[in-house]
Amino acid sequence: MSYRSRLSRPTRRGILAAGGALGIGAALAACGGEKAAGSKTEEAGTGKSGPWSFTDDRGKKTETKSFPKNIVAFTGTAAALHDYGIEVKGVFGPTKGKDGKPDVQAGDMDISKLEIIGNVYGEFDVEKYAKLVPELLITDMWQKDILWYVPEQSAKKIASLAPQVALWAAETNMEKALARRAGLAASLGADLKAKKTVDAKARFEKASARLRAAAKAHPDIKVMIGSASAELFYVSLAKMSADTLYFQELGVKFIEPKVDAQGFFEGLSWENVGKYQADVIMMDNRSAVLQPKDIANKPTWAQLAAVKAGQVIPRVTEPIYSYAKCAPILEDLAKAIENAKKVA
């Protein structure tokens, strides 16, 4: 399905998946720690049996008599679990590009070893999913009780095949989203005291402190969150997304667009792209949307102050919520703010 056709969907869910601004904002029920509340599992992949339980962000407690081994997850969530040493059997969501290379959301996973249940929004092969004999499905949640990238038309059939866990990718900030996924990974057997994980968390905390210091030292630098399609340029509202909400809490100043009825972003025609001027522009890096090189020939884009100054950086719009993947995101933004010239 093309980006354009997905964008025309009337639902908020379709718009979010298409690549405008993705929303995130308030509190989670029970932030995971070393172990998720109610978990009784042993180490993943050791052959030890359960019982296993985990309470997700819908408030639903999933309990299984034996340890879940055949796990299927949304690609980005699977990539986060991979960073903690938890492997899945299958994935759904952006996984493989047209060139066969891993999508940015696949992280460090070896996609050749994964069963891809669906690669684009609206695609989920229920038959292929059933053949995996799934014991657990894990995905994100951008709207309450709606599972990310699980098609509504087949949601009941999919739910009948295995227990499901959903974690907020909205209604939270990056720090809390990280804690919840770490908690889930721990419940599935990950060792959060492993040196790799401890070092990654320390790097994240150091990066957070660096970004806070950069924002404090450069209070006049304004950042715009952008995403591009052939017809429109989207300017996102920072507080509606877990990553940018967290950056805002650390002191980063963002352009505040007049959002549409969905509350996430303002769509501008290319003729009106100059409505907002920023010193730094963060551009959506997902494969479904246009990248800066694709819009370089648009005169209104080229005339933006940040573009002329070369102060455009990628935005990881759907972060892989592991400390290892989020630390560099903060470091890159801190560096951009530290080096930015006041141009707007």
Helices and strands as residue ranges (DSSP letters): H 3-7, H 12-18, E 52-55, E 61-64, E 71-74, H 75-83, E 90-92, G 104-106, G 111-113, E 115-118, H 126-131, E 136-143, E 146-147, G 152-154, H 155-159, E 164-168, H 174-187, H 195-217, E 222-228, E 232-236, G 238-240, H 242-249, E 253-254, E 265-269, G 270-275, E 280-284, G 292-294, H 299-302, H 305-308, E 312-315, H 323-339
